[in-house]
Amino acid sequence: MNKFFEYEDTPQWFHIRARATDIFMPDGKVITFWLYGDSEQHIRELLEQKSYKDIEWIKPIGDTLPFV
């Protein structure tokens, strides 16, 4: 398989942009934030539980955040 499509399931930080529907109801507000998780699938499950919709992107960052 192409390296572009291979994902590592190691715990790391993810940079996320999604619509939070619990802010500025009923449309919500697009916010950008960081989450730590086991994999992209784990992050998607967390976002689904917390009512985040319209996920624009999820980018794996690594072990350290860029601003630390």
N, C-alpha and C positions, 0 to 999 in steps of 0.2 A: 504494500500500500504506500501511497505517496506520503512523505513526511508532513506535508501540509495538513493532512487529515488525521494524523495520530495525536492523541491527547494523553498527557500524563495524568495519572490519578494520585498525585502527591499533594499533601496539604500545602496550600499557598494562598496568597492574597489575589483577589479578583477586583478589577475596576469595572463598575457597572453603571449603565445609564438606563433608567426605566421610569415609567409613569407610576407615581404613588397616588392611588385613588382615594386614600383616606385624608388627603390634603386638598384644599380648594374643591370641595365637592360641587357638582357631580363629575366634572371632567377630570379632576386630578391635576398634578403638576409633575413635569419631567424633572428628575433630580439625578445627580451623579454622585456616587459614593463607592466605598471600598468594603468588601466582606472577605472574611477568612473562611475557607472551606476545603473539603477533601477533594472535590472535583467540580467541573462545570455543572454536571448533573445535580450534585448536592446543592450548589448555589441556586440553580433553577427551582429545586424543590422548596428551598427556604423562601425564595421570592414569591412563589405561588401561595405559600402559607400566609404570608404577610400582605397579600392583596396588591402586589406590584404587577402592573400590566404593561403591555407594549414595550417589551424589553428591546432596546435599540442595539445594545452590544454588551458582551461580557468578555473582558480581556484579562487573561492570566498575567499577573505582575511578577510573582516570584515570592521569595521568602521575606524580602524587606520592601517597605513602601518607598516610593521615590522621594518623598519629602522628609524621611527620617534620616 
